[in-house]
Amino acid sequence: MCTYAEVTYKVHYVCVPCRQSHKLPWDGAEHLCTRCRTPMTYAGHDFAAPRRRRSGEWAAVAAVLAAGLRYEGFETCGCGRDPKPRPRTRAQLRRGLPAR
């Protein structure tokens, strides 16, 4: 059974320079940041935004998104659960180890 096919889920969009994220409909439209009015980056279904003051964690988020990776726990259609951990700190990013 395809999880994402039955229900329309909101996904996370991120503005890294402003350090904010929003859950918005995944409709293919360009979503603008509410502070700087630049296009927000699609971060995936399972993104957990760090606190605004944690610059190291936001640097890791910026690097992950710049590499083209997304925070997804399901396969594209939602059939299988395959967690893909992403680094949360600069140290984990330098080591190249996935975080849990």
ROBAKOL-421592 format. One record per residue: residue number from 1; residue in one letter; x, y, z of N, C-alpha, C in turn. Coordinates in steps of 0.05 Angstrom, whole numbers, always signed. Atoms other than C-alpha are relative to their C-alpha. Layout:
// residues N
{NUM,a,{X,Y,Z},{X,Y,Z},{X,Y,Z}}
...
***
This chain:
// residues 100
{1,m,{+17,-24,+0},{+0,+0,+0},{+18,+25,+0}}
{2,c,{-17,-24,+2},{+30,+67,-20},{-10,+21,+20}}
{3,t,{+8,-19,-21},{+29,+114,+40},{-5,+27,-11}}
{4,y,{+3,-28,+10},{+39,+179,+2},{-21,+2,-22}}
{5,a,{+20,-1,+21},{-11,+160,-52},{-28,+4,+10}}
{6,e,{+27,-1,-11},{-72,+157,-6},{-6,+27,+13}}
{7,v,{+4,-24,-16},{-62,+221,+35},{+19,+22,-11}}
{8,t,{-17,-22,+8},{-35,+289,+14},{+14,+11,+25}}
{9,y,{-15,-9,-23},{+20,+306,+64},{+13,+27,-6}}
{10,k,{-16,-25,+3},{+52,+374,+75},{+29,-8,+3}}
{11,v,{-29,+5,-2},{+127,+375,+66},{+14,+25,+10}}
{12,h,{-16,-22,-12},{+182,+418,+95},{+15,+15,-22}}
{13,y,{-15,-18,+16},{+210,+477,+58},{+18,+17,+18}}
{14,v,{-19,-13,-18},{+272,+512,+86},{+12,+25,-14}}
{15,c,{-16,-23,+9},{+304,+581,+79},{+24,+0,+19}}
{16,v,{-24,+3,-17},{+375,+569,+105},{+11,+27,+9}}
{17,p,{-11,-25,-9},{+398,+642,+106},{-17,+12,+23}}
{18,c,{+18,-10,-21},{+337,+661,+150},{-3,-20,+23}}
{19,r,{+2,+22,-20},{+341,+595,+189},{-29,-5,+8}}
{20,q,{+27,+7,-7},{+268,+579,+185},{-11,-20,-20}}
{21,s,{+12,+20,+17},{+225,+524,+157},{-31,+2,+3}}
{22,h,{+29,+0,+0},{+152,+516,+140},{-10,-26,-12}}
{23,k,{+14,+23,+13},{+106,+457,+125},{-21,+11,-19}}
{24,l,{+18,-11,+21},{+71,+472,+60},{-9,-23,-18}}
{25,p,{+9,+21,+19},{+32,+431,+8},{+22,-5,-21}}
{26,w,{-19,+7,+21},{+75,+394,-41},{-15,+1,-27}}
{27,d,{+16,-5,+23},{+43,+425,-102},{+17,+8,-25}}
{28,g,{-17,-7,+23},{+103,+440,-147},{+3,+30,-4}}
{29,a,{-2,-29,+2},{+94,+515,-137},{+25,+10,+15}}
{30,e,{-23,-12,-13},{+150,+561,-116},{-9,+14,+25}}
{31,h,{+7,-12,-26},{+144,+577,-42},{+21,+20,+8}}
{32,l,{-19,-21,-8},{+176,+642,-19},{+2,+2,+30}}
{33,c,{-5,-4,-28},{+207,+655,+48},{-16,+24,+10}}
{34,t,{+16,-22,-10},{+164,+700,+92},{+17,+23,+9}}
{35,r,{-17,-22,-10},{+224,+741,+115},{+15,+13,-23}}
{36,c,{-18,-12,+21},{+270,+750,+54},{-12,-1,-28}}
{37,r,{+14,+3,+26},{+221,+732,-3},{+16,-14,-21}}
{38,t,{-15,+16,+19},{+271,+685,-36},{-13,-28,-1}}
{39,p,{+11,+27,+2},{+250,+615,-60},{+11,-18,+22}}
{40,m,{-9,+19,-20},{+252,+563,-5},{+8,-27,-12}}
{41,t,{-10,+25,+9},{+287,+496,-13},{-17,-23,+11}}
{42,y,{+15,+23,-9},{+248,+431,-11},{+18,-18,+17}}
{43,a,{-17,+16,-18},{+275,+391,+49},{-10,-28,+4}}
{44,g,{+10,+28,-3},{+231,+329,+49},{-22,-2,+20}}
{45,h,{+22,+5,-18},{+178,+297,+91},{+9,-1,+29}}
{46,d,{-9,+5,-27},{+220,+282,+153},{+21,+19,+10}}
{47,f,{-19,-20,-9},{+260,+346,+163},{-7,+9,+28}}
{48,a,{+4,-11,-27},{+269,+369,+235},{+19,+24,+2}}
{49,a,{-16,-24,+0},{+293,+441,+238},{+14,+3,+26}}
{50,p,{-14,-6,-25},{+347,+457,+288},{-8,+28,+11}}
{51,r,{+6,-27,-11},{+339,+517,+334},{+15,+21,-15}}
{52,r,{-11,-21,+16},{+354,+583,+302},{+29,+8,+8}}
{53,r,{-26,-8,-10},{+416,+598,+345},{+22,-21,-5}}
{54,r,{-20,+21,+4},{+451,+532,+329},{+11,+1,-28}}
{55,s,{-11,-5,+26},{+493,+555,+271},{+14,-25,-12}}
{56,g,{-14,+24,+10},{+533,+490,+266},{-20,-20,-12}}
{57,e,{+20,+18,+11},{+470,+449,+255},{-12,+11,-26}}
{58,w,{+11,-12,+25},{+444,+498,+203},{+21,-1,-22}}
{59,a,{-21,+4,+21},{+512,+494,+167},{-2,-29,-11}}
{60,a,{+2,+28,+9},{+503,+418,+164},{-25,-3,-17}}
{61,v,{+25,+1,+16},{+431,+427,+138},{+6,+12,-28}}
{62,a,{-7,-13,+25},{+457,+475,+85},{+17,-18,-18}}
{63,a,{-18,+18,+16},{+511,+426,+63},{-16,-24,-11}}
{64,v,{+16,+24,+8},{+462,+367,+60},{-18,+8,-23}}
{65,l,{+18,-9,+21},{+412,+407,+18},{+15,+8,-25}}
{66,a,{-17,-8,+23},{+467,+435,-27},{+10,-24,-15}}
{67,a,{-9,+24,+13},{+489,+364,-41},{-22,-14,-15}}
{68,g,{+22,+11,+14},{+420,+349,-68},{-15,-22,+16}}
{69,l,{+13,+20,-17},{+400,+303,-10},{-25,+12,+13}}
{70,r,{+24,-9,-14},{+332,+308,+24},{-4,-17,+25}}
{71,y,{+6,+14,-25},{+306,+287,+92},{-25,-16,-5}}
{72,e,{+22,+19,+6},{+262,+228,+72},{+4,-26,+15}}
{73,g,{-1,+25,-14},{+246,+167,+114},{-13,-22,-16}}
{74,f,{+14,+19,+17},{+201,+133,+63},{+13,+0,-28}}
{75,e,{-7,+1,+29},{+215,+111,-8},{-17,+21,-13}}
{76,t,{+15,-21,+14},{+188,+158,-61},{-30,-3,+1}}
{77,c,{+29,+4,-1},{+119,+126,-62},{-10,-5,+28}}
{78,g,{+8,+5,-28},{+119,+111,+13},{-4,-29,+7}}
{79,c,{+5,+28,-5},{+117,+36,+7},{+18,-12,+22}}
{80,g,{-19,+13,-18},{+180,+17,+45},{+13,+21,+18}}
{81,r,{-14,-17,-19},{+211,+48,+107},{+30,-5,-2}}
{82,d,{-29,+2,+3},{+285,+60,+93},{+12,+26,+11}}
{83,p,{-11,-25,-11},{+313,+112,+142},{+26,+8,-13}}
{84,k,{-25,-11,+11},{+366,+157,+112},{+9,+22,+18}}
{85,p,{-9,-21,-19},{+400,+193,+170},{+18,+20,-14}}
{86,r,{-16,-22,+11},{+432,+260,+155},{+16,+12,+23}}
{87,p,{-16,-12,-21},{+488,+295,+194},{-14,+24,+12}}
{88,r,{+12,-23,-14},{+465,+345,+247},{+20,+20,+9}}
{89,t,{-21,-18,-9},{+532,+377,+265},{+22,+2,-20}}
{90,r,{-23,-3,+19},{+595,+402,+229},{+19,-24,+4}}
{91,a,{-19,+22,-5},{+636,+346,+262},{-10,-25,-15}}
{92,q,{+11,+22,+14},{+589,+293,+234},{+3,+4,-30}}
{93,l,{-2,-6,+28},{+591,+327,+167},{+29,-4,-10}}
{94,r,{-28,+4,+7},{+668,+328,+166},{+7,-29,-1}}
{95,r,{-6,+28,-1},{+671,+255,+185},{-14,-16,-22}}
{96,g,{+15,+13,+21},{+621,+237,+132},{-18,-23,+11}}
{97,l,{+17,+20,-13},{+582,+194,+182},{-28,+9,+2}}
{98,p,{+28,-7,-3},{+507,+193,+181},{-7,+2,+30}}
{99,a,{+9,-3,-27},{+474,+216,+245},{-26,-16,+4}}
{100,r,{+25,+14,-5},{+415,+182,+278},{-20,+18,+11}}
***
